[in-house]
Amino acid sequence: MADIIKGYDSDMANAVSTGSEGTSSDIYADAHTDRRFKGAVLAGDISVEEKLRILGDAAKYDVACTSSGVDRKGNGKSMGSAQSCGICHTFTPDGRCISLLKILFTNECIFDCKYCINRSSNDVPRATFTPDEVCRLTIEFYRRNYIEGLFFSSGILKSPNYTVELLYETIYKLRREYHFNGYIHAKAIPGADSVLIEQLGYLTDRMSINMELPTGESLKKLAPHKSRKSILTPMKEIQIGIKNNRYMNGVYGKKTPLYISDSSYLEDSRNMLMDNITKAGYGTELKKSQIVAESESSELMHETETNKPVSNYVGTKNRYFVPAGQSTQMIIGATDETDYHIINVSEALYDNYDLKRVFYSAFINVNNDTSLPSTENGPELLREHRLYQADWLLRYYGFKAGELLTEDRPYFNKEIDPKCDWAVRHLGLFPVEINKADYYTLLRVPGIGVKSARRIIASRRHSKLDFNDIKRMGVVLKRALYFITCQGKMMYDTKLEENYITHHLIYNERPDRMMAAGEQITYTQMSLFD
Amino acid sequence: MDNKIVLVCDGTIDGIFTAIFDGFVIRNQRYGKKGEHYRDNIHICTEPDYNEELFTEYICIETDYEKSFKTATSIRKKLGEEAYMFVIGALCHYSPDRATMVFGFLVRGFKTGKKVLQMLGDRYVICIMELSRKTNNEAHLFKGFLRFKDIDGTLYGVISPKCDVIPLIGDHFDERYPNENWIIYDKKRKKAAIHKKYEQWIIVSDNNLNGEYLETIYEKADDYSQMWRTFYEALYIKERKNEKCQNNLIPKWYRKNMVEFLKE
């Protein structure tokens, strides 16, 4: 027995290939025998509280804890409702929100992904809930308004299908026996049968399958039991399911825009901006970015097209399939992909899989695995932050990934955010006149967001705006003032020059860092009088 | 320059609506039939003890539910439900100027109609939107940060909010827990929202409410508090510690009644 365990520890794939030549289910069964042996040493009778501690701890590296995307009124009889904006219930000392009861069903896992705390080769305390324990915890926490619902994931017990069956059993109980009407986010397990995924989809609000790593090669290296195909196929199936369900039930839970509801205006505005960019001489750059984006998409699509999804959900009336959409997550910094590569993958996911969100998780070397980069100096939080900022630009500001970064400049600027960075490199488009500029052009100005742009457009019909007015509307003038005019005038006598603006923007955000850096900074010396 | 006129009322929404009603009457009597000569000199004071100023006329307003109802209906009819929600939101804020701002907003609103909501260049309009936004933000946070204790089958929740959020969060909890008896008690204002299983929730204030009794009940222990604390501690990733971020997202004054931040 010891031999087998040793074999699995070092490299499970090897052990499997040298073992019996069985079908894939045999392999899973074998692996499970191994796990049970290990589990028997550690597992005893442990209390629900202890299980909660172990399985909460095991789930914490999953980023998504959102309860947004679906509006469901209470039904007047049983407990639970959902709000499309989502509700945060508390925040941990690392500044992350707790909105859902985020737990694993079990942390016993036959997979051996190198970055994961629950990998089969790790010697950590293992525990498994029973479906009733999970239901009772969810209900009692929900009653006390601790949580917004359940985030339910699991290690792979026996086989992906077996695991999904357990998840399904629990969630079915929660919905039908405990009559829970709140939010449920479930993880789809890569490699599970599409029929199971479909059934799960009817009971949950959101589903997600983790991309884990941006490229297929890295995945092969770090997560030998997962493949791009086993991840993208269910993702595609869920996407098709959501689409078909929308045809059946109509668009559901869609947010109405604040003031502009005319989508043709948005289309015009988008085209106008692209014209302006081309006219100002940034056209070739734009074209190049489009080509890259297309190649990235086709690469992603290729994975699912060679293996066409088998299921075609038709849906049932008034039975909603994953109404809050699906999301995914990527680990940042475990492998050597560049920021440029990562946001191109995100963009392709948004375009081709209709994802609601892509989450980024700065890699933490929890297993102290020497084959992975060390994170002794802390995880790359700034990089993660920049990626989230860029992600917002992709989803709400009409940016394309290729506009933000290029192959020659594959990482985000550490000092200023991606939008400021873009603006100072495209000064030919500025300054923008607040009283005339169209929507997407306003959105390109640092310091103006979706809300303030919409407020500007709504209120300038009634009166001419000046700097005080737009300040009251929520425009961040300390960033915007370099790029805008109000009624033909700039706020101060500032220069439209790259070094000058960059310097001031950095100084605004981090005066201390600027002072500390001293002469190393290559930007010209700041002077209040120039 | 016209003399300042101050209408003094109690701080409740009914009181302020009565003052607004009387304010319009005074405006129409003194400044032309449609108030065309009115220059924003009517103020509404919601504090019982105020410092009297020179050259200012003070008028005490008795709360009159009929007048209050009339004000409410004319806001809804002439300006729409959205504007009405802005007004209610602004009036639930703790700012001493809230009633004056709402009066200024309504003066403009009744002149221009529903378009007033887009006149964001105007001081009064942007001000009530801002007040209402702040109140609603706080109410939204309390939807998450409120903690119930299950004591003998009834859910007790205690909060001490800055804005008067109870009227704004009641519906949310009504929808969420139709099958529970629950009470949300506002320690600061001594008022509570009370909900009986499958019935309409109501607001009970000061005189009809034994607040101290509620607070002593809330001291009792609940089995799941410890369970929740365990979960809360398990979810913290030490490598990512960032208390500044936590303080931004959940400022410390919110934590007074939240089990995970209380040591036992």
HADDOCK unambig.tbl for C-alpha pairs under 7 A between the chains (distance, minus, plus):
assign (segid A and resid 49 and name CA) (segid B and resid 227 and name CA) 5.98 0.50 0.50
assign (segid A and resid 52 and name CA) (segid B and resid 231 and name CA) 6.33 0.50 0.50
assign (segid A and resid 53 and name CA) (segid B and resid 230 and name CA) 6.14 0.50 0.50
assign (segid A and resid 53 and name CA) (segid B and resid 231 and name CA) 5.78 0.50 0.50
assign (segid A and resid 53 and name CA) (segid B and resid 234 and name CA) 5.63 0.50 0.50
assign (segid A and resid 56 and name CA) (segid B and resid 231 and name CA) 6.22 0.50 0.50
assign (segid A and resid 56 and name CA) (segid B and resid 234 and name CA) 5.85 0.50 0.50
assign (segid A and resid 56 and name CA) (segid B and resid 235 and name CA) 6.13 0.50 0.50
assign (segid A and resid 57 and name CA) (segid B and resid 234 and name CA) 4.81 0.50 0.50
assign (segid A and resid 57 and name CA) (segid B and resid 235 and name CA) 5.55 0.50 0.50
assign (segid A and resid 60 and name CA) (segid B and resid 235 and name CA) 5.29 0.50 0.50
assign (segid A and resid 73 and name CA) (segid B and resid 175 and name CA) 6.64 0.50 0.50
assign (segid A and resid 74 and name CA) (segid B and resid 175 and name CA) 4.75 0.50 0.50
assign (segid A and resid 74 and name CA) (segid B and resid 176 and name CA) 5.67 0.50 0.50
assign (segid A and resid 76 and name CA) (segid B and resid 175 and name CA) 6.67 0.50 0.50
assign (segid A and resid 76 and name CA) (segid B and resid 178 and name CA) 5.55 0.50 0.50
assign (segid A and resid 77 and name CA) (segid B and resid 178 and name CA) 6.07 0.50 0.50
assign (segid A and resid 77 and name CA) (segid B and resid 179 and name CA) 6.22 0.50 0.50
assign (segid A and resid 78 and name CA) (segid B and resid 178 and name CA) 6.58 0.50 0.50
assign (segid A and resid 78 and name CA) (segid B and resid 179 and name CA) 6.06 0.50 0.50
assign (segid A and resid 79 and name CA) (segid B and resid 176 and name CA) 5.64 0.50 0.50
assign (segid A and resid 79 and name CA) (segid B and resid 177 and name CA) 5.07 0.50 0.50
assign (segid A and resid 79 and name CA) (segid B and resid 178 and name CA) 6.48 0.50 0.50
assign (segid A and resid 79 and name CA) (segid B and resid 179 and name CA) 6.53 0.50 0.50
assign (segid A and resid 80 and name CA) (segid B and resid 176 and name CA) 4.60 0.50 0.50
assign (segid A and resid 80 and name CA) (segid B and resid 177 and name CA) 6.52 0.50 0.50
assign (segid A and resid 81 and name CA) (segid B and resid 175 and name CA) 6.74 0.50 0.50
assign (segid A and resid 81 and name CA) (segid B and resid 176 and name CA) 5.23 0.50 0.50
assign (segid A and resid 87 and name CA) (segid B and resid 144 and name CA) 5.74 0.50 0.50
assign (segid A and resid 88 and name CA) (segid B and resid 144 and name CA) 5.52 0.50 0.50
assign (segid A and resid 89 and name CA) (segid B and resid 144 and name CA) 4.18 0.50 0.50
assign (segid A and resid 89 and name CA) (segid B and resid 145 and name CA) 5.32 0.50 0.50
assign (segid A and resid 90 and name CA) (segid B and resid 145 and name CA) 6.50 0.50 0.50
assign (segid A and resid 91 and name CA) (segid B and resid 246 and name CA) 6.10 0.50 0.50
assign (segid A and resid 91 and name CA) (segid B and resid 250 and name CA) 6.77 0.50 0.50
assign (segid A and resid 92 and name CA) (segid B and resid 236 and name CA) 5.69 0.50 0.50
assign (segid A and resid 92 and name CA) (segid B and resid 246 and name CA) 6.71 0.50 0.50
assign (segid A and resid 93 and name CA) (segid B and resid 236 and name CA) 6.56 0.50 0.50
assign (segid A and resid 93 and name CA) (segid B and resid 241 and name CA) 5.99 0.50 0.50
assign (segid A and resid 93 and name CA) (segid B and resid 242 and name CA) 6.07 0.50 0.50
assign (segid A and resid 93 and name CA) (segid B and resid 243 and name CA) 5.14 0.50 0.50
assign (segid A and resid 93 and name CA) (segid B and resid 246 and name CA) 5.68 0.50 0.50
assign (segid A and resid 94 and name CA) (segid B and resid 236 and name CA) 6.44 0.50 0.50
assign (segid A and resid 94 and name CA) (segid B and resid 237 and name CA) 6.46 0.50 0.50
assign (segid A and resid 94 and name CA) (segid B and resid 240 and name CA) 5.35 0.50 0.50
assign (segid A and resid 94 and name CA) (segid B and resid 241 and name CA) 4.14 0.50 0.50
assign (segid A and resid 94 and name CA) (segid B and resid 242 and name CA) 4.52 0.50 0.50
assign (segid A and resid 94 and name CA) (segid B and resid 243 and name CA) 6.11 0.50 0.50
assign (segid A and resid 94 and name CA) (segid B and resid 246 and name CA) 6.58 0.50 0.50
assign (segid A and resid 95 and name CA) (segid B and resid 242 and name CA) 5.82 0.50 0.50
assign (segid A and resid 95 and name CA) (segid B and resid 243 and name CA) 6.45 0.50 0.50
assign (segid A and resid 95 and name CA) (segid B and resid 245 and name CA) 4.97 0.50 0.50
assign (segid A and resid 95 and name CA) (segid B and resid 246 and name CA) 4.16 0.50 0.50
assign (segid A and resid 144 and name CA) (segid B and resid 147 and name CA) 5.85 0.50 0.50
assign (segid A and resid 144 and name CA) (segid B and resid 148 and name CA) 4.41 0.50 0.50
assign (segid A and resid 144 and name CA) (segid B and resid 149 and name CA) 6.08 0.50 0.50
assign (segid A and resid 145 and name CA) (segid B and resid 146 and name CA) 6.72 0.50 0.50
assign (segid A and resid 145 and name CA) (segid B and resid 147 and name CA) 5.60 0.50 0.50
assign (segid A and resid 145 and name CA) (segid B and resid 148 and name CA) 6.16 0.50 0.50
assign (segid A and resid 146 and name CA) (segid B and resid 147 and name CA) 6.50 0.50 0.50
assign (segid A and resid 378 and name CA) (segid B and resid 239 and name CA) 6.09 0.50 0.50
assign (segid A and resid 458 and name CA) (segid B and resid 118 and name CA) 6.11 0.50 0.50
assign (segid A and resid 459 and name CA) (segid B and resid 118 and name CA) 5.32 0.50 0.50
assign (segid A and resid 459 and name CA) (segid B and resid 119 and name CA) 5.62 0.50 0.50
assign (segid A and resid 459 and name CA) (segid B and resid 120 and name CA) 5.66 0.50 0.50
assign (segid A and resid 459 and name CA) (segid B and resid 121 and name CA) 6.97 0.50 0.50
assign (segid A and resid 462 and name CA) (segid B and resid 119 and name CA) 6.40 0.50 0.50
assign (segid A and resid 469 and name CA) (segid B and resid 121 and name CA) 5.60 0.50 0.50
